[in-house]
Amino acid sequence: MIFQYHPESDMLYIKLADAPSAESEEVAPGIVLDFDAGKRVIGIEIEDASRSADLSRLEILALPFKDVVLGEKRAAHS
């Protein structure tokens, strides 16, 4: 699972699976679900994310994960 925040558009994308999107559906104002060809939810897009969530904190409770990767987007150097 990958959380990606895009400050220029104030959009938070939660990538649940590494699969191509075959369809998208807005299920509530500013909330879009991406589906794969098998109709499984593979991503969640939240528009105006900073208005609906505290983006300064991420709390993880009781998830059975093996690896935690912390990173930030870095500018490409020429």
Backbone bond lengths (Angstrom), bond angles and torsions (degrees), N, CA, C in turn:
res aa  C-N    CA-C-N  psi(-1)  N-CA   C-N-CA  omega(-1)  CA-C   N-CA-C  phi
1 M - - - 1.444 - - 1.523 107.15 -
2 I 1.315 116.06 134.93 1.462 121.59 -178.50 1.526 109.33 -127.93
3 F 1.324 115.90 130.89 1.463 121.83 173.76 1.519 106.95 -102.66
4 Q 1.332 117.26 124.32 1.465 121.63 178.54 1.525 108.40 -124.99
5 Y 1.327 116.11 123.75 1.462 120.34 176.81 1.514 108.78 -109.46
6 H 1.320 115.99 132.70 1.469 122.89 179.59 1.538 107.77 -114.64
7 P 1.350 116.96 96.75 1.467 119.68 -174.67 1.523 114.10 -62.77
8 E 1.338 117.41 -31.34 1.469 119.07 -177.98 1.523 112.00 -63.83
9 S 1.330 117.77 -27.85 1.471 121.29 178.51 1.533 111.72 -114.72
10 D 1.331 117.81 -0.41 1.461 123.91 -177.44 1.532 110.78 52.82
11 M 1.338 114.93 46.89 1.457 121.04 -178.36 1.527 109.48 -118.30
12 L 1.327 115.23 133.42 1.451 122.19 175.38 1.514 107.68 -108.54
13 Y 1.345 116.35 128.95 1.460 120.66 177.43 1.515 108.16 -119.16
14 I 1.309 116.09 127.70 1.454 122.35 177.56 1.525 106.43 -109.15
15 K 1.320 115.52 109.49 1.465 121.84 -178.58 1.516 107.90 -91.48
16 L 1.324 116.21 114.07 1.455 121.71 -176.37 1.519 112.92 -90.42
17 A 1.335 116.76 -29.16 1.464 121.15 -178.09 1.515 109.05 -148.06
18 D 1.311 115.75 151.52 1.459 121.79 179.03 1.528 109.21 -91.63
19 A 1.315 115.50 80.82 1.462 121.79 -178.67 1.527 107.64 -145.79
20 P 1.323 117.43 152.61 1.462 119.43 178.45 1.527 111.31 -70.52
21 S 1.315 114.52 143.86 1.457 120.51 177.99 1.528 109.74 -79.21
22 A 1.319 116.22 130.11 1.454 121.41 178.14 1.521 111.38 -105.02
23 E 1.334 115.93 -21.14 1.460 120.31 -176.22 1.514 109.22 -159.99
24 S 1.329 117.08 150.34 1.460 122.88 176.11 1.520 108.48 -131.79
25 E 1.342 114.67 148.70 1.458 119.23 179.35 1.520 109.35 -143.83
26 E 1.337 116.29 128.72 1.459 120.68 174.47 1.519 107.01 -80.67
27 V 1.335 116.76 114.14 1.462 121.44 -174.94 1.520 112.80 -96.47
28 A 1.318 116.62 -15.95 1.460 124.47 175.88 1.519 105.57 -158.21
29 P 1.324 118.67 161.51 1.458 119.22 179.51 1.530 111.42 -54.68
30 G 1.333 116.32 118.72 1.455 121.97 177.44 1.519 115.46 81.33
31 I 1.328 117.91 5.85 1.464 122.09 179.13 1.528 108.15 -120.66
32 V 1.346 115.42 116.60 1.466 120.96 -177.48 1.529 108.74 -120.76
33 L 1.333 115.67 131.09 1.457 121.06 175.22 1.516 108.67 -102.49
34 D 1.333 116.60 136.61 1.455 122.59 173.94 1.522 108.15 -103.08
35 F 1.339 115.73 136.80 1.457 122.14 -178.66 1.525 109.82 -119.76
36 D 1.329 116.28 148.44 1.462 120.03 172.75 1.529 108.94 -87.15
37 A 1.317 117.27 -176.38 1.464 121.60 -177.77 1.526 112.19 -63.22
38 G 1.334 118.02 -23.49 1.461 122.01 178.54 1.517 113.33 -90.47
39 K 1.348 117.43 11.30 1.474 124.64 179.38 1.524 113.44 68.06
40 R 1.342 117.24 20.44 1.465 120.69 175.37 1.523 109.18 -88.21
41 V 1.314 116.95 141.81 1.464 121.49 177.89 1.530 108.01 -71.33
42 I 1.332 115.65 123.13 1.467 120.07 179.76 1.523 112.44 -114.88
43 G 1.339 117.19 -10.09 1.456 119.53 -179.77 1.513 112.16 -163.37
44 I 1.328 115.30 154.16 1.456 122.88 178.81 1.518 107.78 -130.09
45 E 1.317 116.69 123.43 1.466 122.22 177.51 1.518 108.45 -107.51
46 I 1.343 115.78 129.26 1.455 121.57 178.43 1.518 107.62 -119.35
47 E 1.321 116.11 111.22 1.462 121.64 178.05 1.521 109.38 -81.43
48 D 1.335 117.00 153.71 1.475 122.15 -176.88 1.524 110.18 50.31
49 A 1.319 116.15 46.48 1.462 122.60 -172.19 1.526 113.03 -59.93
50 S 1.319 117.80 -38.70 1.468 119.61 -176.60 1.527 111.98 -67.74
51 R 1.312 117.42 -17.03 1.471 120.77 177.61 1.530 111.56 -83.06
52 S 1.323 117.02 -24.10 1.464 119.49 -175.84 1.521 114.24 -111.69
53 A 1.340 118.00 -6.63 1.462 120.20 -178.39 1.516 110.26 -145.54
54 D 1.316 116.21 150.71 1.460 122.01 173.91 1.525 106.93 -84.13
55 L 1.318 117.39 99.76 1.457 122.35 -175.90 1.523 113.18 -80.90
56 S 1.316 117.36 -2.14 1.462 120.13 -179.73 1.524 112.34 -83.88
57 R 1.323 116.89 -5.36 1.462 120.33 -176.06 1.520 110.50 -143.62
58 L 1.325 115.96 136.57 1.462 122.70 174.37 1.519 107.26 -127.38
59 E 1.305 116.54 121.92 1.458 121.54 -179.42 1.522 108.60 -114.43
60 I 1.309 116.65 130.39 1.463 122.24 -178.75 1.525 107.62 -116.06
61 L 1.319 116.28 123.54 1.456 120.63 -178.73 1.521 110.88 -124.12
62 A 1.293 117.30 124.84 1.469 124.97 169.41 1.524 114.38 51.64
63 L 1.315 117.79 43.33 1.457 120.65 174.88 1.528 109.10 -98.42
64 P 1.318 117.50 135.60 1.472 120.37 -177.72 1.527 112.62 -85.59
65 F 1.323 117.98 66.68 1.457 120.62 -178.49 1.523 110.70 -103.27
66 K 1.330 114.16 154.45 1.457 120.73 179.33 1.520 111.52 -94.75
67 D 1.339 117.08 -36.03 1.460 121.70 -175.68 1.521 110.66 -128.45
68 V 1.307 115.44 144.79 1.455 122.29 171.08 1.517 106.62 -122.43
69 V 1.316 116.29 124.76 1.459 121.43 -179.91 1.518 107.77 -118.14
70 L 1.314 116.27 120.52 1.456 121.37 176.45 1.512 107.78 -106.49
71 G 1.300 116.58 130.66 1.456 119.64 -179.34 1.502 110.32 -155.58
72 E 1.291 114.64 169.39 1.454 120.21 175.90 1.514 107.68 -140.17
73 K 1.309 113.00 152.53 1.459 119.22 178.72 1.523 108.25 -71.10
74 R 1.315 115.47 128.56 1.460 120.55 179.22 1.528 109.59 -113.62
75 A 1.297 114.95 147.01 1.467 120.00 178.37 1.527 109.82 -69.24
76 A 1.306 116.32 141.70 1.468 121.11 177.86 1.527 108.90 -74.58
77 H 1.327 116.21 138.58 1.461 120.52 178.54 1.514 109.27 -101.92
78 S 1.309 116.23 138.87 1.470 120.99 -179.69 1.493 111.01 -84.91
